[in-house]
Amino acid sequence: MLHKLTIQTNERDQMIEVTEKVQAIIDEKEIREGAVIVYCPHTTAGITINENADPDVKRDMIRRFDEIYPWHHKLDRHMEGNTAAHMKASTVGTSQHVIVTNGRLLLGTWQGIYFCEFDGPRTRTFYVKVL
């Protein structure tokens, strides 16, 4: 089962938690055991799993990505001017696998699934594949 979801980002760099959207698919399809793949088909966005309790984690991650990959660098040649977004997305990765057990995503106490925007704001898509 493949599910296409749409998300609207509002900032250039943004981490939006999508855990509940993924869990809703599991609930709707009554999946008890298995796994899901959450996949981002964009070259300037990605998917990660990280802490969802303290919003400072998201802010700190975005700030640190900006320190490592500054938006403007005198040697960047990509004509769109978004080399930093490509670097951030490659660092985060395009997908995450999550085990489903007893009808729930098997995540740690403080973990959530995030769509990571690095070249927004945009309307984006991501996919959830139930296995």
trRosetta pair geometry for C-beta under 8 A, 3 or more apart (Angstrom, degrees):
i j d omega theta_ij theta_ji phi_ij phi_ji
1 25 7.9 171 121 175 125 113
1 29 6.1 153 96 -120 174 156
1 129 7.2 153 83 -155 52 49
1 130 4.3 1 61 45 104 113
2 127 6.1 -17 -168 -167 93 115
2 128 7.5 154 -156 80 46 48
2 129 5.3 -13 -104 -103 75 78
2 130 7.9 -148 -71 19 32 72
3 25 5.3 -135 11 -122 168 139
3 127 6.7 146 77 -158 51 62
3 128 4.5 -13 60 59 106 95
3 129 7.7 -169 23 -74 70 34
3 130 7.5 51 -6 -18 107 99
4 125 5.8 -13 -171 -167 96 119
4 126 7.9 159 -153 83 54 30
4 127 5.7 -29 -100 -100 59 79
5 18 7.4 130 108 -158 154 131
5 21 5.9 84 -140 165 159 136
5 125 6.7 147 79 -156 45 64
5 126 5.5 -20 63 64 97 76
5 127 7.3 168 18 -93 79 27
5 128 6.6 42 -12 -8 117 104
6 123 6.4 -3 -172 -179 106 96
6 124 7.2 153 -156 84 57 42
6 125 5.5 -34 -98 -97 63 73
7 16 6.2 163 -179 88 138 152
7 18 7.0 -70 -82 -91 144 122
7 115 5.6 109 67 74 169 169
7 123 7.6 162 83 -158 40 53
7 124 5.1 -22 65 67 89 93
7 125 7.5 154 18 -98 76 23
7 126 6.7 8 2 7 120 105
8 121 7.3 25 173 -179 76 106
8 122 7.8 -152 -147 104 52 35
8 123 5.4 -25 -102 -104 73 70
8 124 7.6 163 -93 21 23 74
9 14 5.1 162 -158 57 106 137
9 16 6.7 -134 -103 -24 82 133
9 45 7.9 -154 -37 -108 152 133
9 115 7.8 -130 -75 117 109 116
9 117 3.9 98 -129 -77 159 166
9 120 3.8 -91 109 -120 126 153
9 121 5.0 -162 101 -140 76 67
9 122 5.5 17 45 47 108 63
9 123 7.9 -166 19 -83 72 23
9 124 6.1 38 -14 -3 108 119
10 14 6.5 102 51 -80 67 163
10 120 6.9 35 51 141 14 135
10 121 5.0 2 -138 -109 19 130
11 14 4.3 125 57 -57 102 113
11 117 7.1 131 74 90 70 128
11 120 5.7 65 85 84 34 121
11 121 6.1 51 -12 -70 14 90
12 71 7.9 3 155 -102 150 136
12 117 7.5 -174 150 128 25 101
12 118 7.4 7 154 -178 71 33
12 119 6.7 -13 -161 -130 73 21
12 120 5.4 -175 -119 59 22 68
12 121 7.3 -71 -64 -37 39 56
13 62 4.6 134 136 -151 127 115
13 65 6.9 174 -147 79 142 131
13 66 7.0 -103 -24 -60 168 105
13 88 7.5 -82 -119 174 109 172
13 117 6.6 173 -142 97 27 75
13 118 5.6 19 -108 -121 77 53
13 120 7.4 -178 -45 31 19 99
14 62 7.6 20 -82 -97 24 141
14 116 7.6 172 88 -153 47 43
14 117 4.4 8 53 52 89 114
14 120 6.0 -32 15 34 116 148
14 121 7.9 36 -1 -100 141 75
15 48 7.6 -48 -135 52 116 114
15 50 7.8 -36 -172 52 149 128
15 58 4.4 -143 55 -142 130 111
15 61 6.8 43 -36 75 148 131
15 62 6.8 -138 -16 -56 104 108
15 114 4.5 -4 -173 -173 97 137
15 115 7.4 158 -155 77 48 45
15 116 5.3 -11 -105 -105 78 73
15 117 7.6 -155 -71 24 33 72
16 114 6.4 137 66 -156 36 75
16 115 4.8 -17 62 58 96 97
16 117 7.1 41 -4 -9 105 107
17 20 7.5 63 128 5 99 89
17 52 5.6 80 -110 -127 140 118
17 112 4.6 -22 -136 154 115 139
17 113 6.9 104 -158 72 66 51
17 114 5.6 -47 -95 -95 51 74
18 21 4.6 -46 -172 38 80 121
18 22 6.0 81 129 -23 88 97
18 38 7.2 149 93 -156 128 143
18 113 5.3 -65 68 102 81 99
18 114 6.7 129 12 -125 85 21
18 115 5.1 65 -26 -21 130 99
18 126 7.2 1 -161 65 176 146
19 22 5.9 -62 -153 38 31 107
19 23 6.1 28 154 -16 68 110
19 52 6.9 -34 -11 -82 144 164
19 105 6.8 -133 -159 50 91 160
19 107 7.1 -42 -133 -16 127 167
19 112 4.5 -94 -35 -152 134 82
19 113 4.6 136 -79 29 70 87
20 23 5.5 -53 -141 41 33 112
20 24 6.2 44 155 -30 65 102
21 24 5.7 -49 -151 27 29 116
21 25 7.2 32 150 -19 59 98
21 128 7.8 -168 125 -40 93 144
22 25 5.9 -50 -162 27 37 111
22 26 7.0 35 145 -15 65 103
22 36 6.1 147 -171 116 113 161
22 38 6.0 -50 -98 -84 135 124
22 98 7.4 68 150 49 148 146
22 105 6.5 59 110 -71 116 140
22 113 5.8 24 3 52 146 153
22 128 5.5 172 -122 -114 82 141
23 26 5.5 -53 -154 36 41 114
23 27 6.2 41 149 -20 70 105
23 104 7.2 1 -132 -141 108 60
23 105 5.7 -90 -85 -12 90 114
24 27 5.5 -52 -146 38 33 113
24 28 6.1 35 155 -22 66 107
25 28 5.7 -53 -142 37 29 111
25 29 6.1 8 164 0 65 112
25 31 8.0 16 122 5 74 128
25 36 7.5 110 86 -116 127 143
25 128 5.4 157 26 103 170 149
25 130 6.7 -153 138 -58 117 120
26 29 6.4 -69 -143 49 22 96
26 31 4.6 -85 -150 50 74 113
26 36 7.0 -91 -69 -49 106 135
26 100 5.7 -174 -128 -129 134 137
26 103 6.5 140 148 -170 112 60
26 104 7.5 126 120 -108 152 21
26 105 6.9 -168 -13 -50 159 80
26 130 7.2 155 -93 -111 67 122
27 30 7.3 19 -179 -75 31 44
27 103 7.2 69 -95 -180 61 104
29 130 6.3 -99 80 -47 163 176
30 103 7.6 -41 -160 -118 48 110
31 34 5.5 -73 -173 32 117 126
31 100 5.5 9 127 138 118 158
31 103 6.7 140 89 -122 58 59
31 130 5.8 -132 -81 -159 151 132
32 100 7.6 136 120 133 19 107
32 102 6.7 -14 -169 -128 76 19
32 103 5.2 -31 -118 -61 53 78
33 100 6.3 161 -152 100 22 86
33 101 6.0 27 -116 -116 74 55
33 102 7.7 40 -75 -37 76 33
34 99 7.9 177 104 -159 33 55
34 100 4.8 4 64 54 70 116
34 130 6.3 51 118 180 146 82
34 131 5.2 178 178 91 106 61
35 97 5.9 6 174 -175 125 95
35 98 6.5 163 -159 84 76 41
35 99 5.2 -44 -101 -109 88 45
35 100 5.9 -170 -89 8 26 84
35 130 7.9 157 87 -158 42 48
35 131 4.6 -10 64 59 86 114
36 97 7.4 166 85 -152 45 51
36 98 5.3 -10 57 59 90 92
36 100 6.2 74 -17 -40 92 114
36 105 7.3 -52 28 -107 125 97
36 128 5.6 -12 -171 -170 120 93
36 129 6.6 149 -159 75 62 49
36 130 5.5 -28 -101 -101 84 57
36 131 6.9 -176 -87 15 30 81
37 95 5.7 3 -178 -176 94 127
37 96 7.4 166 -153 83 53 39
37 97 5.4 -24 -100 -99 73 72
37 127 7.8 7 103 107 89 93
37 128 7.3 160 79 -154 51 44
37 129 4.4 -3 52 53 100 105
37 131 7.0 63 -14 -23 94 114
38 47 5.1 -180 113 -162 102 154
38 95 6.2 162 83 -152 51 70
38 96 5.1 -3 53 55 102 87
38 98 7.0 26 -8 1 107 112
38 113 5.8 88 23 -171 170 140
38 126 6.5 23 -179 157 83 123
38 127 7.4 167 -154 87 42 51
38 128 5.5 -11 -103 -102 70 76
39 47 6.8 -105 -114 -2 17 148
39 94 6.1 20 -154 145 73 91
39 95 4.2 -12 -101 -99 71 111
39 126 6.4 169 84 -168 45 80
39 127 4.6 -16 62 62 98 98
39 128 7.7 176 20 -80 76 30
39 129 6.8 27 -1 -4 120 107
40 45 5.3 -125 177 108 139 94
40 46 5.4 -175 53 -131 150 27
40 47 4.9 173 -18 -30 112 95
40 89 7.9 -126 106 -154 136 108
40 94 5.2 -138 59 -158 83 65
40 95 6.8 -164 16 -71 70 60
40 115 6.7 136 -89 -137 124 85
40 116 7.9 -77 -52 45 168 75
40 124 7.6 -7 -146 170 100 124
40 126 4.9 -35 -95 -112 67 102
40 127 8.0 -172 -73 22 26 74
41 94 7.6 61 -86 -162 29 116
41 125 6.6 -8 39 85 110 100
41 126 7.4 175 6 -113 76 48
41 127 7.0 57 -28 -7 106 111
42 45 4.1 32 81 38 130 102
42 46 7.9 -121 73 -56 89 44
42 89 7.2 -109 108 -137 83 148
42 124 6.1 -57 -32 -142 150 109
42 125 7.9 140 -40 53 106 68
43 86 5.9 -7 151 -116 97 87
43 89 6.1 128 163 95 39 157
44 82 5.9 -11 -113 146 142 133
44 85 3.8 18 -149 144 107 120
44 86 5.9 -53 -93 -71 78 55
44 88 7.8 48 -160 63 63 99
44 89 5.2 -145 -140 -33 22 143
44 117 8.0 31 125 -163 84 56
44 118 5.2 -130 172 75 77 95
44 119 3.7 0 145 4 142 133
45 85 8.0 -17 -53 -180 53 104
45 89 5.7 14 26 -110 10 119
45 115 6.7 6 173 177 118 85
45 116 6.0 165 -165 88 67 61
45 117 5.2 -18 -114 -109 108 48
45 118 6.0 -177 -89 18 51 82
45 119 7.0 -106 -51 31 81 90
45 124 5.8 7 19 -134 175 149
46 88 7.5 -147 7 127 124 74
46 89 4.6 160 -38 -148 106 68
46 90 7.9 -147 -69 -33 138 14
46 91 7.9 -142 6 70 167 57
46 92 3.5 144 89 94 149 120
46 93 5.4 111 -165 69 128 37
46 94 5.8 -93 -130 -89 82 35
46 115 7.9 165 89 -160 34 48
46 116 4.7 -13 63 58 79 114
46 118 7.5 26 6 -11 91 119
47 92 7.1 151 53 144 27 110
47 93 6.7 -63 61 96 70 82
47 94 6.6 32 22 160 96 27
47 95 5.6 28 54 -117 132 25
47 96 5.0 -126 127 -5 114 98
47 113 6.9 -7 -170 -174 99 93
47 114 7.0 158 -155 83 51 54
47 115 6.3 -28 -100 -104 72 52
47 116 6.8 -168 -81 11 19 92
47 126 6.7 117 -73 -145 118 139
48 92 4.9 -88 -53 -161 115 100
48 93 6.9 112 -83 48 77 95
48 96 6.7 120 -133 -57 18 130
48 113 7.8 168 90 -154 36 51
48 114 5.2 -15 64 60 80 104
48 116 5.7 41 6 -32 106 129
49 96 5.3 128 -31 -145 103 154
49 98 7.4 136 -82 -80 140 110
49 107 7.0 -150 -156 -130 125 108
49 111 5.4 15 174 -169 102 113
49 112 7.1 -179 -149 86 65 30
49 113 5.6 -31 -97 -99 79 60
49 114 7.2 162 -96 14 26 83
50 57 6.3 -170 144 144 117 131
50 58 7.8 140 94 -80 131 69
50 61 7.1 37 154 -62 172 156
50 111 6.9 -175 116 -136 7 71
50 112 7.0 -30 69 57 52 73
50 114 6.2 -23 32 2 97 131
51 54 6.1 -4 137 39 130 85
51 57 4.5 117 69 -13 118 177
51 110 4.8 -13 -133 145 81 111
51 111 6.8 -62 -95 -95 34 43
51 112 7.4 20 143 19 19 90
52 110 6.3 176 39 174 66 57
52 111 6.4 49 0 152 103 16
52 112 3.0 76 -60 -13 137 126
52 114 7.9 -179 -86 -58 97 101
53 57 7.9 69 59 -1 65 133
53 110 4.7 -57 -12 -140 118 98
54 57 5.2 98 84 -17 91 98
55 58 5.7 -44 -165 32 58 111
55 59 6.5 54 142 -15 76 105
56 59 5.3 -57 -146 43 42 113
56 60 5.7 43 155 -22 73 107
57 60 5.8 -56 -144 39 26 110
57 61 6.3 29 156 -21 63 106
58 61 5.8 -55 -147 34 28 111
58 62 6.4 25 157 -15 64 106
58 114 7.6 175 -108 -123 108 152
59 62 6.0 -58 -150 38 29 108
59 63 6.3 28 154 -18 65 109
60 63 5.6 -56 -146 39 31 112
60 64 6.1 28 157 -17 66 108
61 64 5.9 -58 -146 39 29 108
61 65 6.3 32 154 -20 65 105
62 65 5.7 -51 -147 34 31 113
62 66 6.5 33 152 -19 63 104
63 66 5.7 -56 -153 35 32 112
63 67 6.6 34 149 -21 65 103
64 67 5.4 -48 -148 32 38 114
64 68 6.4 30 155 -13 67 105
65 68 5.9 -60 -146 42 31 105
65 69 5.9 -27 172 37 70 104
65 88 4.9 56 -172 -118 129 113
65 91 7.3 -180 -123 68 102 147
65 118 7.5 -103 148 -117 147 115
66 69 6.9 -74 -122 69 21 66
66 70 6.5 54 177 -106 64 50
66 71 7.0 -18 -140 -30 89 87
66 84 7.7 37 -122 -178 55 139
67 70 7.4 4 -145 -66 17 79
68 87 7.9 -151 117 134 98 128
68 91 8.0 77 104 -75 144 165
69 83 7.8 -143 -171 117 106 77
69 84 4.2 140 147 -145 101 82
69 87 4.3 180 -121 90 143 134
69 88 5.5 -146 59 -55 152 84
69 91 7.8 -148 -27 -12 139 139
70 73 5.6 124 75 -63 101 90
70 84 6.3 -107 98 -95 26 135
71 84 4.8 -94 -106 19 42 157
72 76 7.6 -133 -159 29 38 132
72 81 7.9 -12 -101 -167 73 99
73 76 4.5 96 69 -21 94 105
73 83 7.0 -79 38 74 115 132
73 84 7.4 137 -9 -61 109 98
76 81 7.4 94 118 -134 130 48
76 83 4.2 -148 -144 16 126 150
76 84 7.8 -52 -92 -35 155 75
77 83 7.9 78 42 -65 45 138
78 81 6.7 -163 95 -48 87 18
78 82 6.7 -83 109 52 133 55
78 83 4.6 152 22 -66 130 92
78 86 7.3 148 -66 3 171 142
82 85 4.2 -19 172 25 101 121
82 86 6.5 108 120 -21 82 88
82 118 8.0 125 -178 123 106 91
82 119 5.0 42 -158 -116 141 124
83 86 5.6 -55 -154 35 39 112
83 87 6.3 39 150 -20 70 105
84 87 5.6 -56 -149 37 33 113
84 88 6.3 33 155 -19 67 106
84 118 7.3 -143 119 169 78 114
85 88 5.8 -52 -144 37 31 110
85 89 6.2 30 157 -17 64 108
85 118 3.9 152 -141 122 78 102
85 119 3.8 44 -139 -59 161 104
86 89 5.9 -57 -146 39 28 110
86 90 6.3 29 155 -19 64 107
87 90 5.8 -56 -148 36 29 110
87 91 6.4 30 153 -21 63 107
88 91 5.7 -57 -152 34 31 113
88 92 6.4 23 155 -12 67 107
88 116 7.4 -136 144 143 107 124
88 118 4.2 170 80 -122 134 152
89 92 5.9 -56 -143 41 32 106
89 94 7.6 45 169 -77 94 70
89 116 7.3 172 -106 98 65 110
89 118 5.5 -136 -50 30 87 141
90 93 7.6 35 -176 -75 29 40
92 116 5.0 -116 -152 57 171 156
93 96 7.5 104 100 -61 123 72
96 113 6.3 -161 68 -130 146 103
98 105 5.1 -1 149 -154 136 99
98 106 6.5 173 177 51 81 72
98 107 6.7 -16 -146 -66 124 89
98 113 6.9 -72 -45 -74 147 128
99 105 7.7 118 79 -162 49 51
99 106 4.1 -14 79 34 98 132
100 103 7.1 -1 175 -135 101 13
100 104 6.9 166 -154 79 69 26
100 105 6.1 -42 -101 -95 72 44
100 106 6.8 -158 -93 -12 18 89
100 130 7.9 -1 -6 -143 152 90
101 104 6.6 -31 71 59 58 76
101 106 5.2 47 17 -63 105 116
105 113 7.6 -91 -173 -24 160 122
107 111 4.1 -140 178 83 103 115
107 112 7.1 71 175 -83 156 30
107 113 7.5 -112 -93 -38 142 85
108 111 4.2 89 51 -12 84 116
115 124 6.9 159 173 95 136 140
115 126 5.8 -135 -106 -28 120 151
117 120 4.2 17 163 -30 133 126
117 121 7.6 27 164 -118 153 46
117 122 7.0 177 -143 39 123 97
117 124 6.8 -151 -96 -25 103 151
119 122 6.9 21 100 -16 76 134
120 124 7.9 -67 -94 -35 107 119
